[in-house]
Protein backbone atom coordinates (compact mmCIF):
# COMPACT_ATOMS: atom_id res chain seq x y z
CA UNK A 1 0.00 0.00 0.00
CA UNK A 2 1.48 3.31 -1.02
CA UNK A 3 0.36 5.98 1.42
CA UNK A 4 1.07 9.71 1.22
CA UNK A 5 1.39 11.25 4.68
CA UNK A 6 1.72 15.04 4.52
CA UNK A 7 2.56 16.67 7.82
CA UNK A 8 2.45 20.37 8.66
CA UNK A 9 4.26 21.66 11.70
CA UNK A 10 2.83 24.83 13.23
CA UNK A 11 4.46 25.42 16.56
CA UNK A 12 5.19 21.69 16.90
CA UNK A 13 1.68 20.60 15.84
CA UNK A 14 1.27 17.91 13.19
CA UNK A 15 -1.59 17.74 10.70
CA UNK A 16 -1.81 14.51 8.71
CA UNK A 17 -4.19 12.85 6.28
CA UNK A 18 -7.23 12.10 8.41
CA UNK A 19 -11.02 12.23 8.15
CA UNK A 20 -12.27 15.63 7.10
CA UNK A 21 -12.95 18.09 9.90
CA UNK A 22 -16.48 18.88 11.09
CA UNK A 23 -18.51 20.08 8.13
CA UNK A 24 -21.86 21.68 7.51
CA UNK A 25 -24.81 19.37 6.93
CA UNK A 26 -24.97 20.21 3.21
CA UNK A 27 -21.33 19.41 2.41
CA UNK A 28 -19.81 16.02 1.45
CA UNK A 29 -18.49 13.79 4.22
CA UNK A 30 -15.38 11.83 3.23
CA UNK A 31 -13.30 9.27 5.09
CA UNK A 32 -11.12 6.20 4.58
CA UNK A 33 -11.67 2.84 6.20
CA UNK A 34 -9.84 -0.50 6.33
CA UNK A 35 -11.44 -3.76 5.27
CA UNK A 36 -10.10 -7.26 5.99
CA UNK A 37 -10.52 -9.45 2.91
CA UNK A 38 -10.14 -13.21 2.60
CA UNK A 39 -9.15 -13.90 -1.02
CA UNK A 40 -9.66 -17.36 -2.54
CA UNK A 41 -7.27 -19.06 -4.96
CA UNK A 42 -9.14 -17.59 -7.94
CA UNK A 43 -8.66 -14.05 -6.67
CA UNK A 44 -12.24 -13.48 -5.58
CA UNK A 45 -13.03 -12.00 -2.15
CA UNK A 46 -14.75 -14.36 0.26
CA UNK A 47 -15.26 -13.13 3.80
CA UNK A 48 -15.13 -9.30 3.89
CA UNK A 49 -15.05 -7.42 7.20
CA UNK A 50 -14.87 -3.64 7.71
CA UNK A 51 -12.43 -3.10 10.60
CA UNK A 52 -13.62 0.33 11.72
CA UNK A 53 -16.82 0.99 13.71
CA UNK A 54 -19.38 2.17 11.15
CA UNK A 55 -23.18 2.52 11.09
CA UNK A 56 -24.71 -0.66 9.71
CA UNK A 57 -25.88 0.86 6.38
CA UNK A 58 -22.42 2.36 5.75
CA UNK A 59 -20.68 -0.88 6.77
CA UNK A 60 -22.89 -2.86 4.39
CA UNK A 61 -22.17 -0.40 1.57
CA UNK A 62 -18.39 -0.52 2.10
CA UNK A 63 -18.29 -4.31 2.34
CA UNK A 64 -20.49 -4.72 -0.75
CA UNK A 65 -18.17 -2.47 -2.80
CA UNK A 66 -15.11 -4.31 -1.54
CA UNK A 67 -16.61 -7.63 -2.67
CA UNK A 68 -16.64 -6.28 -6.22
CA UNK A 69 -12.82 -6.22 -6.31
CA UNK A 70 -10.89 -8.94 -8.09
CA UNK A 71 -7.33 -9.90 -7.24
CA UNK A 72 -4.54 -11.84 -8.84
CA UNK A 73 -4.02 -14.69 -6.36
CA UNK A 74 -0.69 -15.21 -4.65
CA UNK A 75 1.54 -17.76 -6.38
CA UNK A 76 3.56 -20.46 -4.61
CA UNK A 77 5.70 -22.71 -6.81
CA UNK A 78 3.54 -21.75 -9.75
CA UNK A 79 0.28 -22.59 -8.00
CA UNK A 80 -2.38 -19.99 -7.06
CA UNK A 81 -3.05 -19.64 -3.36
CA UNK A 82 -5.63 -17.72 -1.35
CA UNK A 83 -5.04 -15.74 1.81
CA UNK A 84 -5.82 -12.50 3.62
CA UNK A 85 -5.08 -8.89 2.72
CA UNK A 86 -6.28 -5.53 4.06
CA UNK A 87 -7.94 -3.08 1.68
CA UNK A 88 -8.26 0.67 2.19
CA UNK A 89 -11.46 2.12 0.75
CA UNK A 90 -12.19 5.82 0.33
CA UNK A 91 -15.83 6.65 0.99
CA UNK A 92 -17.80 9.83 0.38
CA UNK A 93 -21.40 10.68 1.26
CA UNK A 94 -23.08 13.62 -0.48
CA UNK A 95 -26.37 15.06 0.87
CA UNK A 96 -29.34 14.76 -1.48
CA UNK A 97 -32.37 16.22 0.23
CA UNK A 98 -33.14 14.03 3.21
CA UNK A 99 -30.97 11.21 1.85
CA UNK A 100 -27.29 10.68 1.17
CA UNK A 101 -25.66 9.48 -2.04
CA UNK A 102 -22.56 7.41 -1.36
CA UNK A 103 -19.64 6.22 -3.48
CA UNK A 104 -16.56 4.21 -2.61
CA UNK A 105 -13.14 3.98 -4.25
CA UNK A 106 -10.38 1.40 -3.85
CA UNK A 107 -7.22 3.06 -2.47
CA UNK A 108 -4.82 0.18 -2.00
CA UNK A 109 -4.15 -3.03 -0.11
CA UNK A 110 -1.43 -4.64 1.93
CA UNK A 111 -0.80 -5.24 5.64
CA UNK A 112 -3.34 -3.77 8.06
CA UNK A 113 -2.83 -1.50 11.04
CA UNK A 114 -3.68 -2.57 14.57
CA UNK A 115 -6.80 -0.89 15.87
CA UNK A 116 -8.45 -0.80 12.47
CA UNK A 117 -6.82 2.42 11.27
CA UNK A 118 -6.55 2.68 7.48
CA UNK A 119 -3.22 4.51 7.68
CA UNK A 120 -0.47 4.87 10.29
CA UNK A 121 -0.26 7.97 12.43
CA UNK A 122 2.30 10.45 11.05
CA UNK A 123 5.86 10.32 12.35
CA UNK A 124 6.89 12.66 15.15
CA UNK A 125 8.47 15.79 13.68
CA UNK A 126 12.09 16.04 14.96
CA UNK A 127 12.34 18.86 17.51
CA UNK A 128 15.71 19.98 16.16
CA UNK A 129 14.26 20.18 12.65
CA UNK A 130 11.45 22.40 13.97
CA UNK A 131 13.96 24.69 15.64
CA UNK A 132 15.95 24.97 12.41
CA UNK A 133 12.73 25.17 10.34
CA UNK A 134 13.78 22.20 8.22
CA UNK A 135 11.23 20.23 6.25
CA UNK A 136 11.72 17.08 4.20
CA UNK A 137 10.21 15.21 1.28
CA UNK A 138 11.07 11.53 1.42
CA UNK A 139 9.95 7.98 0.80
CA UNK A 140 10.28 5.65 3.77
CA UNK A 141 10.67 2.00 2.78
CA UNK A 142 10.17 -0.75 5.31
CA UNK A 143 9.19 -4.40 5.63
CA UNK A 144 6.19 -5.60 7.59
CA UNK A 145 7.27 -8.88 9.16
CA UNK A 146 5.13 -11.97 9.65
CA UNK A 147 4.92 -11.27 13.41
CA UNK A 148 3.34 -7.83 12.83
CA UNK A 149 6.45 -5.79 13.59
CA UNK A 150 8.18 -3.61 10.98
CA UNK A 151 11.84 -2.98 10.09
CA UNK A 152 13.19 0.09 8.28
CA UNK A 153 14.86 -0.63 4.95
CA UNK A 154 15.81 2.76 3.48
CA UNK A 155 14.90 6.44 3.52
CA UNK A 156 15.01 8.00 0.06
CA UNK A 157 15.16 11.80 0.07
CA UNK A 158 13.67 13.48 -3.01
CA UNK A 159 16.13 16.40 -2.76
CA UNK A 160 19.81 15.47 -3.00
CA UNK A 161 20.63 18.65 -1.07
CA UNK A 162 18.36 17.73 1.83
CA UNK A 163 19.70 19.11 5.10
CA UNK A 164 19.47 17.26 8.39
CA UNK A 165 19.22 13.81 6.82
CA UNK A 166 20.43 12.10 9.98
CA UNK A 167 17.62 13.44 12.17
CA UNK A 168 14.97 12.49 9.63
CA UNK A 169 16.44 9.00 9.26
CA UNK A 170 16.30 8.58 13.05
CA UNK A 171 12.70 9.80 12.97
CA UNK A 172 11.87 7.21 10.32
CA UNK A 173 13.52 4.40 12.26
CA UNK A 174 11.60 5.26 15.44
CA UNK A 175 8.35 5.62 13.51
CA UNK A 176 8.65 2.28 11.76
CA UNK A 177 9.89 0.55 14.91
CA UNK A 178 6.79 1.66 16.80
CA UNK A 179 4.30 0.30 14.26
CA UNK A 180 2.00 -2.55 15.20
CA UNK A 181 0.56 -4.17 12.12
CA UNK A 182 -1.58 -7.01 10.85
CA UNK A 183 0.47 -9.09 8.40
CA UNK A 184 -0.99 -10.47 5.22
CA UNK A 185 -1.48 -14.22 4.94
CA UNK A 186 -0.89 -16.65 2.11
CA UNK A 187 -2.20 -20.21 2.29
CA UNK A 188 -2.86 -19.85 6.03
CA UNK A 189 0.61 -18.50 6.89
CA UNK A 190 1.54 -14.92 7.80
CA UNK A 191 4.00 -13.38 5.32
CA UNK A 192 6.34 -10.39 5.13
CA UNK A 193 5.39 -7.48 2.86
CA UNK A 194 7.60 -4.59 1.63
CA UNK A 195 5.91 -1.19 1.97
CA UNK A 196 6.85 2.28 0.74
CA UNK A 197 5.34 5.43 2.25
CA UNK A 198 5.98 8.92 0.83
CA UNK A 199 6.15 11.45 3.66
CA UNK A 200 6.18 15.24 3.34
CA UNK A 201 7.16 17.31 6.38
CA UNK A 202 6.67 21.06 6.14
CA UNK A 203 7.33 23.78 8.69
CA UNK A 204 5.19 26.93 8.78
CA UNK A 205 4.70 29.43 11.56
CA UNK A 206 1.23 29.38 13.07
CA UNK A 207 -0.98 32.17 11.78
CA UNK A 208 1.04 32.83 8.65
CA UNK A 209 -0.42 32.81 5.16
CA UNK A 210 1.62 29.71 4.27
CA UNK A 211 0.19 27.80 7.24
CA UNK A 212 -3.37 28.81 6.37
CA UNK A 213 -2.93 27.85 2.72
CA UNK A 214 -1.56 24.41 3.59
CA UNK A 215 -4.35 23.70 6.04
CA UNK A 216 -6.96 24.86 3.52
CA UNK A 217 -5.37 22.70 0.82
CA UNK A 218 -5.52 19.65 3.09
CA UNK A 219 -9.17 20.36 3.87
CA UNK A 220 -10.20 20.92 0.26
CA UNK A 221 -8.37 17.83 -1.01
CA UNK A 222 -11.18 15.67 0.33
CA UNK A 223 -13.78 17.30 -1.89
CA UNK A 224 -11.71 16.48 -5.00
CA UNK A 225 -11.34 12.78 -4.22
CA UNK A 226 -12.69 10.38 -6.89
CA UNK A 227 -15.29 8.90 -4.57
CA UNK A 228 -16.74 12.36 -3.82
CA UNK A 229 -16.85 13.28 -7.49
CA UNK A 230 -18.61 9.96 -8.16
CA UNK A 231 -21.12 10.48 -5.34
CA UNK A 232 -21.99 13.95 -6.62
CA UNK A 233 -23.08 12.54 -9.98
CA UNK A 234 -26.65 11.32 -10.36
CA UNK A 235 -25.25 7.83 -10.89
CA UNK A 236 -23.65 7.84 -7.44
CA UNK A 237 -25.05 5.03 -5.31
CA UNK A 238 -27.62 5.90 -2.36
CA UNK A 239 -4.72 3.30 -1.93
CA UNK A 240 1.76 0.56 -2.51
CA UNK A 241 2.57 -2.42 -0.60
CA UNK A 242 4.11 -5.17 -2.69
CA UNK A 243 1.22 -7.34 -1.63
CA UNK A 244 1.02 -10.94 -2.85
CA UNK A 245 -2.56 -10.05 -3.84
CA UNK A 246 -2.74 -7.49 -6.65
CA UNK A 247 -6.03 -5.91 -7.70
CA UNK A 248 -6.91 -6.57 -11.32
CA UNK A 249 -7.19 -3.18 -12.98
CA UNK A 250 -9.60 -4.48 -15.64
CA UNK A 251 -11.99 -6.04 -13.14
CA UNK A 252 -15.61 -4.95 -13.34
C-alpha positions, 0 to 999 in steps of 0.5 A: 500500500502506497500511502502519502502522509503530509505533515504540517508543523505549526508550533510543533503541531502535526496535521496529517491525512485524516477524516475531514474536519467537522462540516456543515450538513450540506457538504460532502463527508469523506473518510477512509476505512480499512477492510479485511478481505479473505481472497480465494485461490481464484482471486475473488473475495470471500469473507469481507469485514470492515475493521472500523466501527461504522453505522450498519448501512455504511458498513454494508455499503463498504463491504459490498463495494469491496466484494466487487474487487478482483485480485490476482491470487498469490503464487507459490511454486507456480500454484495460485493460493488464497489468503488474507489482505487488508484493503483501504477504501475511500468513501464519500457521502453527499447530501441529497435532500433528506438522503445521502448518495454514497460512493466508494473507491479502492485506495490500496491493499497490503498489511493492516494497522492494529486498531483498524486504522486505514493509515499509520499515524504520522511520524513525530516531527524532529524537535531539532528540525522544527527549531531549524525550520527544516522540512523534508520530502522523502519515501520511507521504505520498510518491511512488515514482518510476519509477526506484525512488527516492521523494520526500516529498509531505506529512507530515500530523500527526493532532494539530494541537497536535503539538510538534516538527513540524519535526524529524519532518518532517526525519525523514520527508524523510530516511527517504523519501529513503533508500528503494530501491524496485521500481516498479510497471509498466504495459504494460512501463513503470515507473510512479510510485505515490503511497503513504501510510504511517501512522507512530506514534512513542512514547517510553517509558523502558526498564523502565517499565510503559508500555514493557512494555505496548507491547512486549507489545501488539506481540507479541500483535497477531500472534496476532490477525491474520486469517490466524492466526485462519483457520489456527486453525480446522479449515478452515485449510489444511495490506496503501494505495498508489494502485496502478494494479492494485486487488484486486477485493474480491468476487473468490473 
